[in-house]
């Protein structure tokens, strides 16, 4: 997942390895509020992951899935849309 909440409950969206390398502090899952960490390795796009068991709102995501979401975000922005990644709807999870 690319979205987490910072210590002030503000959403943080990961969009690059460089950005992720500069982040510090504690982050939590927007859906379940459990602590999440940042994975910033060479294979996958930088992303958040649950430090404990993942919640119902999260799902395993391949490198292609994550890269596809970033590509769609960039494409939408180039087309002039206000793009929101991973909007969470509690009613439908
Ligand atoms: Zn969660």
PDB file of the backbone (N, CA, C, O) and the ligand in Angstrom, with CONECT records:
HET     ZN  A 101       1
ATOM      1  N   UNK A   1       0.841  -1.179   0.000  1.00  0.00           N
ATOM      2  CA  UNK A   1       0.000   0.000   0.000  1.00  0.00           C
ATOM      3  C   UNK A   1       0.879   1.233   0.000  1.00  0.00           C
ATOM      4  O   UNK A   1       1.981   1.238   0.548  1.00  0.00           O
ATOM      5  N   UNK A   2       0.358   2.288  -0.636  1.00  0.00           N
ATOM      6  CA  UNK A   2       1.138   3.519  -0.764  1.00  0.00           C
ATOM      7  C   UNK A   2       0.709   4.596   0.225  1.00  0.00           C
ATOM      8  O   UNK A   2       1.391   5.611   0.363  1.00  0.00           O
ATOM      9  N   UNK A   3      -0.402   4.392   0.910  1.00  0.00           N
ATOM     10  CA  UNK A   3      -0.927   5.420   1.810  1.00  0.00           C
ATOM     11  C   UNK A   3      -0.821   4.942   3.250  1.00  0.00           C
ATOM     12  O   UNK A   3      -1.167   3.802   3.559  1.00  0.00           O
ATOM     13  N   UNK A   4      -0.346   5.812   4.126  1.00  0.00           N
ATOM     14  CA  UNK A   4      -0.370   5.561   5.567  1.00  0.00           C
ATOM     15  C   UNK A   4      -0.612   6.899   6.248  1.00  0.00           C
ATOM     16  O   UNK A   4      -0.566   7.953   5.614  1.00  0.00           O
ATOM     17  N   UNK A   5      -0.864   6.841   7.522  1.00  0.00           N
ATOM     18  CA  UNK A   5      -1.057   8.061   8.308  1.00  0.00           C
ATOM     19  C   UNK A   5       0.206   8.330   9.108  1.00  0.00           C
ATOM     20  O   UNK A   5       0.819   7.409   9.648  1.00  0.00           O
ATOM     21  N   UNK A   6       0.596   9.613   9.179  1.00  0.00           N
ATOM     22  CA  UNK A   6       1.750   9.945  10.013  1.00  0.00           C
ATOM     23  C   UNK A   6       1.303  10.101  11.467  1.00  0.00           C
ATOM     24  O   UNK A   6       0.149   9.825  11.795  1.00  0.00           O
ATOM     25  N   UNK A   7       2.198  10.535  12.322  1.00  0.00           N
ATOM     26  CA  UNK A   7       1.897  10.612  13.758  1.00  0.00           C
ATOM     27  C   UNK A   7       0.795  11.616  14.064  1.00  0.00           C
ATOM     28  O   UNK A   7       0.161  11.533  15.116  1.00  0.00           O
ATOM     29  N   UNK A   8       0.557  12.566  13.158  1.00  0.00           N
ATOM     30  CA  UNK A   8      -0.526  13.534  13.340  1.00  0.00           C
ATOM     31  C   UNK A   8      -1.788  13.113  12.578  1.00  0.00           C
ATOM     32  O   UNK A   8      -2.703  13.917  12.398  1.00  0.00           O
ATOM     33  N   UNK A   9      -1.836  11.857  12.134  1.00  0.00           N
ATOM     34  CA  UNK A   9      -2.977  11.294  11.389  1.00  0.00           C
ATOM     35  C   UNK A   9      -3.184  11.961  10.034  1.00  0.00           C
ATOM     36  O   UNK A   9      -4.293  11.954   9.500  1.00  0.00           O
ATOM     37  N   UNK A  10      -2.118  12.539   9.476  1.00  0.00           N
ATOM     38  CA  UNK A  10      -2.194  13.095   8.116  1.00  0.00           C
ATOM     39  C   UNK A  10      -1.793  12.008   7.125  1.00  0.00           C
ATOM     40  O   UNK A  10      -0.842  11.267   7.374  1.00  0.00           O
ATOM     41  N   UNK A  11      -2.509  11.901   5.996  1.00  0.00           N
ATOM     42  CA  UNK A  11      -2.134  10.888   5.016  1.00  0.00           C
ATOM     43  C   UNK A  11      -0.797  11.205   4.351  1.00  0.00           C
ATOM     44  O   UNK A  11      -0.505  12.350   4.005  1.00  0.00           O
ATOM     45  N   UNK A  12      -0.002  10.161   4.187  1.00  0.00           N
ATOM     46  CA  UNK A  12       1.282  10.253   3.490  1.00  0.00           C
ATOM     47  C   UNK A  12       1.218   9.279   2.323  1.00  0.00           C
ATOM     48  O   UNK A  12       0.926   8.099   2.515  1.00  0.00           O
ATOM     49  N   UNK A  13       1.487   9.760   1.122  1.00  0.00           N
ATOM     50  CA  UNK A  13       1.480   8.916  -0.067  1.00  0.00           C
ATOM     51  C   UNK A  13       2.913   8.706  -0.536  1.00  0.00           C
ATOM     52  O   UNK A  13       3.629   9.666  -0.822  1.00  0.00           O
ATOM     53  N   UNK A  14       3.323   7.451  -0.614  1.00  0.00           N
ATOM     54  CA  UNK A  14       4.652   7.138  -1.152  1.00  0.00           C
ATOM     55  C   UNK A  14       4.580   7.166  -2.673  1.00  0.00           C
ATOM     56  O   UNK A  14       3.649   6.619  -3.265  1.00  0.00           O
ATOM     57  N   UNK A  15       5.558   7.799  -3.299  1.00  0.00           N
ATOM     58  CA  UNK A  15       5.562   7.830  -4.760  1.00  0.00           C
ATOM     59  C   UNK A  15       6.941   7.580  -5.355  1.00  0.00           C
ATOM     60  O   UNK A  15       7.074   7.497  -6.576  1.00  0.00           O
ATOM     61  N   UNK A  16       7.987   7.457  -4.510  1.00  0.00           N
ATOM     62  CA  UNK A  16       9.311   7.185  -5.075  1.00  0.00           C
ATOM     63  C   UNK A  16      10.233   6.632  -3.988  1.00  0.00           C
ATOM     64  O   UNK A  16       9.982   6.791  -2.793  1.00  0.00           O
ATOM     65  N   UNK A  17      11.299   5.982  -4.435  1.00  0.00           N
ATOM     66  CA  UNK A  17      12.304   5.482  -3.496  1.00  0.00           C
ATOM     67  C   UNK A  17      13.001   6.642  -2.784  1.00  0.00           C
ATOM     68  O   UNK A  17      13.307   6.564  -1.595  1.00  0.00           O
ATOM     69  N   UNK A  18      13.241   7.709  -3.527  1.00  0.00           N
ATOM     70  CA  UNK A  18      13.940   8.856  -2.938  1.00  0.00           C
ATOM     71  C   UNK A  18      13.105   9.475  -1.818  1.00  0.00           C
ATOM     72  O   UNK A  18      13.629   9.797  -0.752  1.00  0.00           O
ATOM     73  N   UNK A  19      11.807   9.640  -2.063  1.00  0.00           N
ATOM     74  CA  UNK A  19      10.933  10.189  -1.038  1.00  0.00           C
ATOM     75  C   UNK A  19      10.917   9.275   0.186  1.00  0.00           C
ATOM     76  O   UNK A  19      11.037   9.745   1.317  1.00  0.00           O
ATOM     77  N   UNK A  20      10.766   7.958  -0.045  1.00  0.00           N
ATOM     78  CA  UNK A  20      10.692   7.014   1.067  1.00  0.00           C
ATOM     79  C   UNK A  20      11.966   7.048   1.902  1.00  0.00           C
ATOM     80  O   UNK A  20      11.907   6.942   3.127  1.00  0.00           O
ATOM     81  N   UNK A  21      13.114   7.194   1.253  1.00  0.00           N
ATOM     82  CA  UNK A  21      14.388   7.217   1.972  1.00  0.00           C
ATOM     83  C   UNK A  21      14.481   8.425   2.898  1.00  0.00           C
ATOM     84  O   UNK A  21      15.207   8.386   3.891  1.00  0.00           O
ATOM     85  N   UNK A  22      13.763   9.486   2.589  1.00  0.00           N
ATOM     86  CA  UNK A  22      13.815  10.688   3.408  1.00  0.00           C
ATOM     87  C   UNK A  22      12.773  10.746   4.504  1.00  0.00           C
ATOM     88  O   UNK A  22      12.763  11.690   5.294  1.00  0.00           O
ATOM     89  N   UNK A  23      11.890   9.753   4.571  1.00  0.00           N
ATOM     90  CA  UNK A  23      10.833   9.767   5.587  1.00  0.00           C
ATOM     91  C   UNK A  23      11.324   9.152   6.885  1.00  0.00           C
ATOM     92  O   UNK A  23      12.140   8.230   6.885  1.00  0.00           O
ATOM     93  N   UNK A  24      10.817   9.674   7.985  1.00  0.00           N
ATOM     94  CA  UNK A  24      11.094   9.077   9.293  1.00  0.00           C
ATOM     95  C   UNK A  24       9.858   9.256  10.158  1.00  0.00           C
ATOM     96  O   UNK A  24       8.945  10.005   9.810  1.00  0.00           O
ATOM     97  N   UNK A  25       9.838   8.572  11.271  1.00  0.00           N
ATOM     98  CA  UNK A  25       8.697   8.662  12.175  1.00  0.00           C
ATOM     99  C   UNK A  25       7.891   7.384  12.158  1.00  0.00           C
ATOM    100  O   UNK A  25       8.290   6.378  11.570  1.00  0.00           O
ATOM    101  N   UNK A  26       6.755   7.446  12.810  1.00  0.00           N
ATOM    102  CA  UNK A  26       5.874   6.284  12.910  1.00  0.00           C
ATOM    103  C   UNK A  26       4.660   6.502  12.015  1.00  0.00           C
ATOM    104  O   UNK A  26       4.129   7.607  11.909  1.00  0.00           O
ATOM    105  N   UNK A  27       4.237   5.414  11.374  1.00  0.00           N
ATOM    106  CA  UNK A  27       3.111   5.473  10.455  1.00  0.00           C
ATOM    107  C   UNK A  27       2.112   4.385  10.827  1.00  0.00           C
ATOM    108  O   UNK A  27       2.464   3.374  11.434  1.00  0.00           O
ATOM    109  N   UNK A  28       0.849   4.617  10.445  1.00  0.00           N
ATOM    110  CA  UNK A  28      -0.189   3.626  10.732  1.00  0.00           C
ATOM    111  C   UNK A  28      -1.078   3.430   9.513  1.00  0.00           C
ATOM    112  O   UNK A  28      -1.154   4.277   8.623  1.00  0.00           O
ATOM    113  N   UNK A  29      -1.743   2.288   9.507  1.00  0.00           N
ATOM    114  CA  UNK A  29      -2.657   1.924   8.420  1.00  0.00           C
ATOM    115  C   UNK A  29      -3.900   2.812   8.501  1.00  0.00           C
ATOM    116  O   UNK A  29      -4.473   2.950   9.582  1.00  0.00           O
ATOM    117  N   UNK A  30      -4.338   3.423   7.383  1.00  0.00           N
ATOM    118  CA  UNK A  30      -5.534   4.269   7.417  1.00  0.00           C
ATOM    119  C   UNK A  30      -6.803   3.493   7.757  1.00  0.00           C
ATOM    120  O   UNK A  30      -7.765   4.075   8.258  1.00  0.00           O
ATOM    121  N   UNK A  31      -6.815   2.200   7.495  1.00  0.00           N
ATOM    122  CA  UNK A  31      -8.022   1.413   7.728  1.00  0.00           C
ATOM    123  C   UNK A  31      -8.115   0.907   9.164  1.00  0.00           C
ATOM    124  O   UNK A  31      -9.144   1.085   9.816  1.00  0.00           O
ATOM    125  N   UNK A  32      -7.062   0.282   9.660  1.00  0.00           N
ATOM    126  CA  UNK A  32      -7.123  -0.365  10.977  1.00  0.00           C
ATOM    127  C   UNK A  32      -6.298   0.361  12.040  1.00  0.00           C
ATOM    128  O   UNK A  32      -6.379   0.026  13.222  1.00  0.00           O
ATOM    129  N   UNK A  33      -5.506   1.351  11.627  1.00  0.00           N
ATOM    130  CA  UNK A  33      -4.665   2.157  12.521  1.00  0.00           C
ATOM    131  C   UNK A  33      -3.533   1.361  13.176  1.00  0.00           C
ATOM    132  O   UNK A  33      -2.914   1.841  14.126  1.00  0.00           O
ATOM    133  N   UNK A  34      -3.261   0.178  12.692  1.00  0.00           N
ATOM    134  CA  UNK A  34      -2.131  -0.616  13.199  1.00  0.00           C
ATOM    135  C   UNK A  34      -0.832  -0.037  12.630  1.00  0.00           C
ATOM    136  O   UNK A  34      -0.838   0.584  11.567  1.00  0.00           O
ATOM    137  N   UNK A  35       0.290  -0.245  13.349  1.00  0.00           N
ATOM    138  CA  UNK A  35       1.557   0.291  12.849  1.00  0.00           C
ATOM    139  C   UNK A  35       1.979  -0.351  11.527  1.00  0.00           C
ATOM    140  O   UNK A  35       1.818  -1.554  11.319  1.00  0.00           O
ATOM    141  N   UNK A  36       2.515   0.475  10.652  1.00  0.00           N
ATOM    142  CA  UNK A  36       3.061   0.007   9.378  1.00  0.00           C
ATOM    143  C   UNK A  36       4.490   0.519   9.237  1.00  0.00           C
ATOM    144  O   UNK A  36       4.865   1.533   9.828  1.00  0.00           O
ATOM    145  N   UNK A  37       5.276  -0.200   8.446  1.00  0.00           N
ATOM    146  CA  UNK A  37       6.638   0.205   8.139  1.00  0.00           C
ATOM    147  C   UNK A  37       6.759   0.517   6.656  1.00  0.00           C
ATOM    148  O   UNK A  37       5.797   0.387   5.899  1.00  0.00           O
ATOM    149  N   UNK A  38       7.946   0.926   6.255  1.00  0.00           N
ATOM    150  CA  UNK A  38       8.218   1.242   4.847  1.00  0.00           C
ATOM    151  C   UNK A  38       9.208   0.222   4.313  1.00  0.00           C
ATOM    152  O   UNK A  38      10.276   0.012   4.889  1.00  0.00           O
ATOM    153  N   UNK A  39       8.842  -0.409   3.207  1.00  0.00           N
ATOM    154  CA  UNK A  39       9.794  -1.249   2.474  1.00  0.00           C
ATOM    155  C   UNK A  39      10.299  -0.427   1.307  1.00  0.00           C
ATOM    156  O   UNK A  39       9.523   0.096   0.508  1.00  0.00           O
ATOM    157  N   UNK A  40      11.625  -0.322   1.225  1.00  0.00           N
ATOM    158  CA  UNK A  40      12.218   0.529   0.191  1.00  0.00           C
ATOM    159  C   UNK A  40      13.435  -0.186  -0.391  1.00  0.00           C
ATOM    160  O   UNK A  40      14.568   0.285  -0.282  1.00  0.00           O
ATOM    161  N   UNK A  41      13.172  -1.333  -1.008  1.00  0.00           N
ATOM    162  CA  UNK A  41      14.255  -2.129  -1.578  1.00  0.00           C
ATOM    163  C   UNK A  41      14.367  -1.944  -3.073  1.00  0.00           C
ATOM    164  O   UNK A  41      13.674  -1.106  -3.649  1.00  0.00           O
ATOM    165  N   UNK A  42      15.240  -2.724  -3.715  1.00  0.00           N
ATOM    166  CA  UNK A  42      15.519  -2.525  -5.145  1.00  0.00           C
ATOM    167  C   UNK A  42      14.497  -3.146  -6.094  1.00  0.00           C
ATOM    168  O   UNK A  42      14.471  -2.782  -7.270  1.00  0.00           O
ATOM    169  N   UNK A  43      13.656  -4.068  -5.628  1.00  0.00           N
ATOM    170  CA  UNK A  43      12.771  -4.794  -6.542  1.00  0.00           C
ATOM    171  C   UNK A  43      11.389  -4.147  -6.648  1.00  0.00           C
ATOM    172  O   UNK A  43      10.887  -3.930  -7.751  1.00  0.00           O
ATOM    173  N   UNK A  44      10.789  -3.847  -5.526  1.00  0.00           N
ATOM    174  CA  UNK A  44       9.417  -3.323  -5.488  1.00  0.00           C
ATOM    175  C   UNK A  44       9.454  -1.799  -5.377  1.00  0.00           C
ATOM    176  O   UNK A  44      10.419  -1.237  -4.859  1.00  0.00           O
ATOM    177  N   UNK A  45       8.401  -1.128  -5.863  1.00  0.00           N
ATOM    178  CA  UNK A  45       8.270   0.298  -5.531  1.00  0.00           C
ATOM    179  C   UNK A  45       8.205   0.455  -4.006  1.00  0.00           C
ATOM    180  O   UNK A  45       7.718  -0.441  -3.316  1.00  0.00           O
ATOM    181  N   UNK A  46       8.684   1.564  -3.484  1.00  0.00           N
ATOM    182  CA  UNK A  46       8.599   1.818  -2.046  1.00  0.00           C
ATOM    183  C   UNK A  46       7.132   1.753  -1.621  1.00  0.00           C
ATOM    184  O   UNK A  46       6.264   2.333  -2.272  1.00  0.00           O
ATOM    185  N   UNK A  47       6.863   1.040  -0.520  1.00  0.00           N
ATOM    186  CA  UNK A  47       5.481   0.883  -0.079  1.00  0.00           C
ATOM    187  C   UNK A  47       5.432   0.645   1.428  1.00  0.00           C
ATOM    188  O   UNK A  47       6.430   0.287   2.053  1.00  0.00           O
ATOM    189  N   UNK A  48       4.255   0.852   1.987  1.00  0.00           N
ATOM    190  CA  UNK A  48       4.019   0.572   3.407  1.00  0.00           C
ATOM    191  C   UNK A  48       3.574  -0.876   3.554  1.00  0.00           C
ATOM    192  O   UNK A  48       2.986  -1.454   2.639  1.00  0.00           O
ATOM    193  N   UNK A  49       3.859  -1.451   4.710  1.00  0.00           N
ATOM    194  CA  UNK A  49       3.392  -2.806   5.015  1.00  0.00           C
ATOM    195  C   UNK A  49       3.075  -2.876   6.502  1.00  0.00           C
ATOM    196  O   UNK A  49       3.693  -2.185   7.313  1.00  0.00           O
ATOM    197  N   UNK A  50       2.099  -3.724   6.856  1.00  0.00           N
ATOM    198  CA  UNK A  50       1.743  -3.906   8.261  1.00  0.00           C
ATOM    199  C   UNK A  50       2.908  -4.566   8.996  1.00  0.00           C
ATOM    200  O   UNK A  50       3.473  -5.549   8.517  1.00  0.00           O
ATOM    201  N   UNK A  51       3.263  -4.023  10.157  1.00  0.00           N
ATOM    202  CA  UNK A  51       4.323  -4.633  10.955  1.00  0.00           C
ATOM    203  C   UNK A  51       3.833  -5.931  11.588  1.00  0.00           C
ATOM    204  O   UNK A  51       4.631  -6.827  11.860  1.00  0.00           O
ATOM    205  N   UNK A  52       2.548  -6.037  11.821  1.00  0.00           N
ATOM    206  CA  UNK A  52       1.934  -7.273  12.315  1.00  0.00           C
ATOM    207  C   UNK A  52       1.096  -7.878  11.208  1.00  0.00           C
ATOM    208  O   UNK A  52       1.310  -7.594  10.029  1.00  0.00           O
ATOM    209  N   UNK A  53       0.141  -8.712  11.588  1.00  0.00           N
ATOM    210  CA  UNK A  53      -0.721  -9.318  10.563  1.00  0.00           C
ATOM    211  C   UNK A  53      -1.479  -8.242   9.782  1.00  0.00           C
ATOM    212  O   UNK A  53      -1.949  -7.269  10.373  1.00  0.00           O
ATOM    213  N   UNK A  54      -1.603  -8.403   8.471  1.00  0.00           N
ATOM    214  CA  UNK A  54      -2.340  -7.413   7.683  1.00  0.00           C
ATOM    215  C   UNK A  54      -3.828  -7.439   8.030  1.00  0.00           C
ATOM    216  O   UNK A  54      -4.361  -8.471   8.437  1.00  0.00           O
ATOM    217  N   UNK A  55      -4.486  -6.304   7.866  1.00  0.00           N
ATOM    218  CA  UNK A  55      -5.916  -6.217   8.166  1.00  0.00           C
ATOM    219  C   UNK A  55      -6.741  -6.604   6.939  1.00  0.00           C
ATOM    220  O   UNK A  55      -6.196  -6.890   5.873  1.00  0.00           O
ATOM    221  N   UNK A  56      -8.051  -6.606   7.110  1.00  0.00           N
ATOM    222  CA  UNK A  56      -8.958  -6.992   6.025  1.00  0.00           C
ATOM    223  C   UNK A  56      -8.883  -6.045   4.835  1.00  0.00           C
ATOM    224  O   UNK A  56      -9.184  -6.439   3.708  1.00  0.00           O
ATOM    225  N   UNK A  57      -8.482  -4.795   5.078  1.00  0.00           N
ATOM    226  CA  UNK A  57      -8.474  -3.805   3.997  1.00  0.00           C
ATOM    227  C   UNK A  57      -7.238  -3.913   3.117  1.00  0.00           C
ATOM    228  O   UNK A  57      -7.195  -3.313   2.043  1.00  0.00           O
ATOM    229  N   UNK A  58      -6.238  -4.662   3.547  1.00  0.00           N
ATOM    230  CA  UNK A  58      -5.022  -4.766   2.752  1.00  0.00           C
ATOM    231  C   UNK A  58      -4.993  -6.097   2.023  1.00  0.00           C
ATOM    232  O   UNK A  58      -5.689  -7.047   2.380  1.00  0.00           O
ATOM    233  N   UNK A  59      -4.165  -6.131   0.990  1.00  0.00           N
ATOM    234  CA  UNK A  59      -4.044  -7.349   0.202  1.00  0.00           C
ATOM    235  C   UNK A  59      -2.603  -7.468  -0.273  1.00  0.00           C
ATOM    236  O   UNK A  59      -1.901  -6.464  -0.393  1.00  0.00           O
ATOM    237  N   UNK A  60      -2.164  -8.686  -0.543  1.00  0.00           N
ATOM    238  CA  UNK A  60      -0.813  -8.823  -1.105  1.00  0.00           C
ATOM    239  C   UNK A  60      -0.759  -8.138  -2.467  1.00  0.00           C
ATOM    240  O   UNK A  60      -1.680  -8.268  -3.274  1.00  0.00           O
ATOM    241  N   UNK A  61       0.323  -7.412  -2.714  1.00  0.00           N
ATOM    242  CA  UNK A  61       0.462  -6.688  -3.972  1.00  0.00           C
ATOM    243  C   UNK A  61       1.818  -7.012  -4.589  1.00  0.00           C
ATOM    244  O   UNK A  61       2.858  -6.865  -3.946  1.00  0.00           O
ATOM    245  N   UNK A  62       1.793  -7.454  -5.841  1.00  0.00           N
ATOM    246  CA  UNK A  62       3.033  -7.763  -6.553  1.00  0.00           C
ATOM    247  C   UNK A  62       3.714  -6.466  -6.980  1.00  0.00           C
ATOM    248  O   UNK A  62       3.126  -5.388  -6.903  1.00  0.00           O
ATOM    249  N   UNK A  63       4.957  -6.587  -7.429  1.00  0.00           N
ATOM    250  CA  UNK A  63       5.676  -5.422  -7.953  1.00  0.00           C
ATOM    251  C   UNK A  63       4.910  -4.820  -9.127  1.00  0.00           C
ATOM    252  O   UNK A  63       4.850  -3.599  -9.272  1.00  0.00           O
ATOM    253  N   UNK A  64       4.322  -5.682  -9.971  1.00  0.00           N
ATOM    254  CA  UNK A  64       3.572  -5.196 -11.127  1.00  0.00           C
ATOM    255  C   UNK A  64       2.318  -4.441 -10.693  1.00  0.00           C
ATOM    256  O   UNK A  64       1.972  -3.413 -11.273  1.00  0.00           O
ATOM    257  N   UNK A  65       1.637  -4.963  -9.661  1.00  0.00           N
ATOM    258  CA  UNK A  65       0.424  -4.316  -9.146  1.00  0.00           C
ATOM    259  C   UNK A  65       0.764  -2.917  -8.619  1.00  0.00           C
ATOM    260  O   UNK A  65       0.089  -1.941  -8.945  1.00  0.00           O
ATOM    261  N   UNK A  66       1.812  -2.835  -7.806  1.00  0.00           N
ATOM    262  CA  UNK A  66       2.215  -1.537  -7.249  1.00  0.00           C
ATOM    263  C   UNK A  66       2.649  -0.580  -8.354  1.00  0.00           C
ATOM    264  O   UNK A  66       2.265   0.589  -8.353  1.00  0.00           O
ATOM    265  N   UNK A  67       3.452  -1.079  -9.300  1.00  0.00           N
ATOM    266  CA  UNK A  67       3.921  -0.222 -10.393  1.00  0.00           C
ATOM    267  C   UNK A  67       2.736   0.236 -11.243  1.00  0.00           C
ATOM    268  O   UNK A  67       2.719   1.369 -11.724  1.00  0.00           O
ATOM    269  N   UNK A  68       1.748  -0.637 -11.430  1.00  0.00           N
ATOM    270  CA  UNK A  68       0.561  -0.271 -12.198  1.00  0.00           C
ATOM    271  C   UNK A  68      -0.225   0.845 -11.534  1.00  0.00           C
ATOM    272  O   UNK A  68      -0.728   1.744 -12.209  1.00  0.00           O
ATOM    273  N   UNK A  69      -0.332   0.789 -10.208  1.00  0.00           N
ATOM    274  CA  UNK A  69      -1.048   1.849  -9.504  1.00  0.00           C
ATOM    275  C   UNK A  69      -0.323   3.190  -9.663  1.00  0.00           C
ATOM    276  O   UNK A  69      -0.956   4.226  -9.864  1.00  0.00           O
ATOM    277  N   UNK A  70       1.010   3.158  -9.571  1.00  0.00           N
ATOM    278  CA  UNK A  70       1.773   4.399  -9.742  1.00  0.00           C
ATOM    279  C   UNK A  70       1.631   4.931 -11.167  1.00  0.00           C
ATOM    280  O   UNK A  70       1.524   6.138 -11.382  1.00  0.00           O
ATOM    281  N   UNK A  71       1.632   4.010 -12.139  1.00  0.00           N
ATOM    282  CA  UNK A  71       1.482   4.424 -13.534  1.00  0.00           C
ATOM    283  C   UNK A  71       0.114   5.069 -13.753  1.00  0.00           C
ATOM    284  O   UNK A  71       0.015   6.108 -14.405  1.00  0.00           O
ATOM    285  N   UNK A  72      -0.947   4.453 -13.206  1.00  0.00           N
ATOM    286  CA  UNK A  72      -2.290   5.015 -13.358  1.00  0.00           C
ATOM    287  C   UNK A  72      -2.399   6.381 -12.687  1.00  0.00           C
ATOM    288  O   UNK A  72      -3.052   7.283 -13.213  1.00  0.00           O
ATOM    289  N   UNK A  73      -1.757   6.535 -11.519  1.00  0.00           N
ATOM    290  CA  UNK A  73      -1.772   7.823 -10.835  1.00  0.00           C
ATOM    291  C   UNK A  73      -1.106   8.884 -11.719  1.00  0.00           C
ATOM    292  O   UNK A  73      -1.654   9.971 -11.903  1.00  0.00           O
ATOM    293  N   UNK A  74       0.067   8.571 -12.262  1.00  0.00           N
ATOM    294  CA  UNK A  74       0.781   9.528 -13.110  1.00  0.00           C
ATOM    295  C   UNK A  74      -0.025   9.834 -14.370  1.00  0.00           C
ATOM    296  O   UNK A  74      -0.105  10.988 -14.792  1.00  0.00           O
ATOM    297  N   UNK A  75      -0.615   8.813 -14.967  1.00  0.00           N
ATOM    298  CA  UNK A  75      -1.418   9.010 -16.169  1.00  0.00           C
ATOM    299  C   UNK A  75      -2.611   9.918 -15.884  1.00  0.00           C
ATOM    300  O   UNK A  75      -2.883  10.850 -16.641  1.00  0.00           O
ATOM    301  N   UNK A  76      -3.318   9.647 -14.797  1.00  0.00           N
ATOM    302  CA  UNK A  76      -4.471  10.464 -14.440  1.00  0.00           C
ATOM    303  C   UNK A  76      -4.087  11.912 -14.205  1.00  0.00           C
ATOM    304  O   UNK A  76      -4.802  12.823 -14.621  1.00  0.00           O
ATOM    305  N   UNK A  77      -2.969  12.127 -13.544  1.00  0.00           N
ATOM    306  CA  UNK A  77      -2.525  13.501 -13.280  1.00  0.00           C
ATOM    307  C   UNK A  77      -2.142  14.209 -14.572  1.00  0.00           C
ATOM    308  O   UNK A  77      -2.437  15.389 -14.759  1.00  0.00           O
ATOM    309  N   UNK A  78      -1.470  13.462 -15.475  1.00  0.00           N
ATOM    310  CA  UNK A  78      -1.127  14.068 -16.768  1.00  0.00           C
ATOM    311  C   UNK A  78      -2.382  14.474 -17.537  1.00  0.00           C
ATOM    312  O   UNK A  78      -2.372  15.448 -18.289  1.00  0.00           O
ATOM    313  N   UNK A  79      -3.457  13.721 -17.342  1.00  0.00           N
ATOM    314  CA  UNK A  79      -4.715  14.019 -18.031  1.00  0.00           C
ATOM    315  C   UNK A  79      -5.538  15.080 -17.303  1.00  0.00           C
ATOM    316  O   UNK A  79      -6.617  15.451 -17.765  1.00  0.00           O
ATOM    317  N   UNK A  80      -5.033  15.573 -16.160  1.00  0.00           N
ATOM    318  CA  UNK A  80      -5.701  16.659 -15.460  1.00  0.00           C
ATOM    319  C   UNK A  80      -6.672  16.242 -14.379  1.00  0.00           C
ATOM    320  O   UNK A  80      -7.426  17.072 -13.872  1.00  0.00           O
ATOM    321  N   UNK A  81      -6.668  14.952 -14.011  1.00  0.00           N
ATOM    322  CA  UNK A  81      -7.564  14.485 -12.964  1.00  0.00           C
ATOM    323  C   UNK A  81      -6.928  14.658 -11.589  1.00  0.00           C
ATOM    324  O   UNK A  81      -5.705  14.602 -11.461  1.00  0.00           O
ATOM    325  N   UNK A  82      -7.737  14.866 -10.577  1.00  0.00           N
ATOM    326  CA  UNK A  82      -7.277  14.875  -9.192  1.00  0.00           C
ATOM    327  C   UNK A  82      -7.268  13.420  -8.726  1.00  0.00           C
ATOM    328  O   UNK A  82      -8.317  12.863  -8.403  1.00  0.00           O
ATOM    329  N   UNK A  83      -6.108  12.815  -8.691  1.00  0.00           N
ATOM    330  CA  UNK A  83      -5.987  11.388  -8.419  1.00  0.00           C
ATOM    331  C   UNK A  83      -5.808  11.132  -6.926  1.00  0.00           C
ATOM    332  O   UNK A  83      -4.994  11.782  -6.271  1.00  0.00           O
ATOM    333  N   UNK A  84      -6.562  10.195  -6.400  1.00  0.00           N
ATOM    334  CA  UNK A  84      -6.410   9.742  -5.014  1.00  0.00           C
ATOM    335  C   UNK A  84      -6.128   8.255  -5.057  1.00  0.00           C
ATOM    336  O   UNK A  84      -6.937   7.479  -5.565  1.00  0.00           O
ATOM    337  N   UNK A  85      -4.993   7.857  -4.530  1.00  0.00           N
ATOM    338  CA  UNK A  85      -4.656   6.436  -4.470  1.00  0.00           C
ATOM    339  C   UNK A  85      -5.305   5.797  -3.257  1.00  0.00           C
ATOM    340  O   UNK A  85      -5.375   6.403  -2.187  1.00  0.00           O
ATOM    341  N   UNK A  86      -5.773   4.586  -3.425  1.00  0.00           N
ATOM    342  CA  UNK A  86      -6.194   3.743  -2.303  1.00  0.00           C
ATOM    343  C   UNK A  86      -7.195   4.427  -1.379  1.00  0.00           C
ATOM    344  O   UNK A  86      -7.068   4.363  -0.156  1.00  0.00           O
ATOM    345  N   UNK A  87      -8.190   5.083  -1.973  1.00  0.00           N
ATOM    346  CA  UNK A  87      -9.244   5.674  -1.147  1.00  0.00           C
ATOM    347  C   UNK A  87      -9.919   4.558  -0.352  1.00  0.00           C
ATOM    348  O   UNK A  87     -10.363   3.565  -0.928  1.00  0.00           O
ATOM    349  N   UNK A  88      -9.996   4.718   0.964  1.00  0.00           N
ATOM    350  CA  UNK A  88     -10.583   3.684   1.809  1.00  0.00           C
ATOM    351  C   UNK A  88     -12.033   4.013   2.120  1.00  0.00           C
ATOM    352  O   UNK A  88     -12.332   5.098   2.619  1.00  0.00           O
ATOM    353  N   UNK A  89     -12.928   3.089   1.832  1.00  0.00           N
ATOM    354  CA  UNK A  89     -14.347   3.224   2.140  1.00  0.00           C
ATOM    355  C   UNK A  89     -14.683   2.187   3.195  1.00  0.00           C
ATOM    356  O   UNK A  89     -14.799   1.005   2.872  1.00  0.00           O
ATOM    357  N   UNK A  90     -14.847   2.603   4.475  1.00  0.00           N
ATOM    358  CA  UNK A  90     -15.075   1.647   5.551  1.00  0.00           C
ATOM    359  C   UNK A  90     -16.297   0.752   5.324  1.00  0.00           C
ATOM    360  O   UNK A  90     -16.312  -0.406   5.744  1.00  0.00           O
ATOM    361  N   UNK A  91     -17.328   1.299   4.653  1.00  0.00           N
ATOM    362  CA  UNK A  91     -18.548   0.524   4.466  1.00  0.00           C
ATOM    363  C   UNK A  91     -18.315  -0.735   3.639  1.00  0.00           C
ATOM    364  O   UNK A  91     -18.952  -1.764   3.864  1.00  0.00           O
ATOM    365  N   UNK A  92     -17.408  -0.646   2.691  1.00  0.00           N
ATOM    366  CA  UNK A  92     -17.167  -1.801   1.809  1.00  0.00           C
ATOM    367  C   UNK A  92     -15.763  -2.357   1.938  1.00  0.00           C
ATOM    368  O   UNK A  92     -15.414  -3.347   1.295  1.00  0.00           O
ATOM    369  N   UNK A  93     -14.940  -1.698   2.794  1.00  0.00           N
ATOM    370  CA  UNK A  93     -13.560  -2.108   3.000  1.00  0.00           C
ATOM    371  C   UNK A  93     -12.775  -2.156   1.708  1.00  0.00           C
ATOM    372  O   UNK A  93     -11.589  -2.486   1.718  1.00  0.00           O
TER     373      UNK A  93
HETATM  374 ZN    ZN A 101      -4.588  -2.171   8.260  1.00  0.00          ZN
END
